[in-house]
Amino acid sequence: MSDSTAFIPFARPDIGQAEIDAVARALRSGWVTTGPETHAFEQEFAAYLGGGVQAIAVNSATAGLHLALEAIGVGPGDEVIAPTLTFTATVEVARYLGADARLVDVHPVTLNIDPAAVEAAITPRTKAILPVHYGGLACDMAALFDIARRHGLQVVEDAAHALPTTSGGTLVGRLPSAAAVFSFYANKTMTTGEGGMVVTHDDALAARMKVMRLHGISRDAFDRFTSRTPAWYYEVVAPGFKYNLTDIAAALGRVQLARLPAFVQRRHQLAARYLEQLQGLPLALPAQAPAGDAHAWHLFVPRLSDAARVTRDEVVQALSEAGIGTSVHFVPLHRQPYWRDRYGLRAEDYPVAEAAYQRMFSIPLFTAMSDEEQARVIAALRACLR
Ligand SMILES: *Cc1c(COP(=O)(O)O)cnc(C)c1O
């Protein structure tokens, strides 16, 4: 695309003929709900992570987070600790279960949950820590696992941005947490339209999540229609949910997963070019992964530094006038009316997230973006920050 005025969206899914063919095959197969495509997708996802884990496909990461918290036994009166700089889905699922969210501040460099703030927020009701690998950079998992071990807490990772991310050389999904939950929402590092994957090492948790994913039924529909025991017979063992992924979505996901290594390479190229060419501007560029670790580069989030003579809103406006879409990740949850009012949260208790929020903006970084498009983003930023 060499059109120098065409709108560059903040994100655009990278969907080609192979995805279209796979979806068409699923549609023609006569089995559109959870079935062979979904089973294969789960196997291939677990294999991508290196095996030895169970992958459970769901129709959103939000559903996966809900299943994971239910499976570890989060219930009324319990508390979970999460960063304020996240999407509401991370913690809304605690409310589904009658539990409460304790929102804490983030680290000034990484914008990930601050382990010291986690430790300070622990009460006798705390059940779990919910780290979010912000933008695709791993949280300080060694510190969080240490806190969890000392206080007898579970860890459920919101890995919506973290495909693929490593921490201490280990892929997110293989770390010793109760579960890690990936998102395949339209703008994530791979997509199924809507969808997610819960990954766990724990067979008992996996068994519970599989049952709760489909109405609390002890056999899924595919099993019922393919096994030798009578197809009509099933048992309801709990009041479960309706969180299964369709084979239409899984067929799309299988192709995206096969393309993930190429996606990763392109994201890394784009991020490296931003890191290089946005130097010398009044910007704090996003933190990079420690040596030996991988950043998923789901997001690229610069922050204006003190030397900038424009505000964040002015930068967003200038980029918009140059035909460039941006976003802000995130309006911190302590500012959202529901969370603020429910817990009486005050901005002054979240100085790091507050300062970051005032100065941050997310610029386009998606695999279908051309080098010319990225050059336009860089030029527009240079022009407005000059
Ligand atoms: C996208 C996102 C989610 C929710 O994912 P869905 O698949 O849309 O449910 C959860 N947490 C974070 C941090 C996200 O960015």
Ligand as a Chemical Component Dictionary entry (heavy atoms), coordinates in Angstrom:
data_LIG
# 
_chem_comp.id                   LIG 
_chem_comp.type                 NON-POLYMER 
_chem_comp.pdbx_formal_charge   0 
_chem_comp.three_letter_code    LIG 
# 
loop_
_chem_comp_atom.comp_id 
_chem_comp_atom.atom_id 
_chem_comp_atom.alt_atom_id 
_chem_comp_atom.type_symbol 
_chem_comp_atom.charge 
_chem_comp_atom.model_Cartn_x 
_chem_comp_atom.model_Cartn_y 
_chem_comp_atom.model_Cartn_z 
_chem_comp_atom.pdbx_ordinal 
LIG C1 C1 C 0 -8.210  -8.477  25.532 1  
LIG C2 C2 C 0 -8.000  -8.588  27.001 2  
LIG C3 C3 C 0 -8.789  -9.422  27.802 3  
LIG C4 C4 C 0 -10.062 -10.052 27.336 4  
LIG O1 O1 O 0 -9.932  -10.891 26.282 5  
LIG P1 P1 P 0 -11.270 -11.424 25.566 6  
LIG O2 O2 O 0 -10.769 -12.577 24.763 7  
LIG O3 O3 O 0 -11.788 -10.294 24.732 8  
LIG O4 O4 O 0 -12.215 -11.837 26.633 9  
LIG C5 C5 C 0 -8.437  -9.614  29.122 10 
LIG N1 N1 N 0 -7.384  -8.975  29.652 11 
LIG C6 C6 C 0 -6.628  -8.134  28.935 12 
LIG C7 C7 C 0 -5.460  -7.482  29.595 13 
LIG C8 C8 C 0 -6.927  -7.898  27.591 14 
LIG O5 O5 O 0 -6.191  -7.013  26.896 15 
# 
loop_
_chem_comp_bond.comp_id 
_chem_comp_bond.atom_id_1 
_chem_comp_bond.atom_id_2 
_chem_comp_bond.value_order 
_chem_comp_bond.pdbx_ordinal 
LIG C1 C2 SING 1  
LIG C2 C3 SING 2  
LIG C2 C8 DOUB 3  
LIG C3 C4 SING 4  
LIG C3 C5 DOUB 5  
LIG C4 O1 SING 6  
LIG O1 P1 SING 7  
LIG P1 O2 DOUB 8  
LIG P1 O3 SING 9  
LIG P1 O4 SING 10 
LIG C5 N1 SING 11 
LIG N1 C6 DOUB 12 
LIG C6 C7 SING 13 
LIG C6 C8 SING 14 
LIG C8 O5 SING 15 
# 
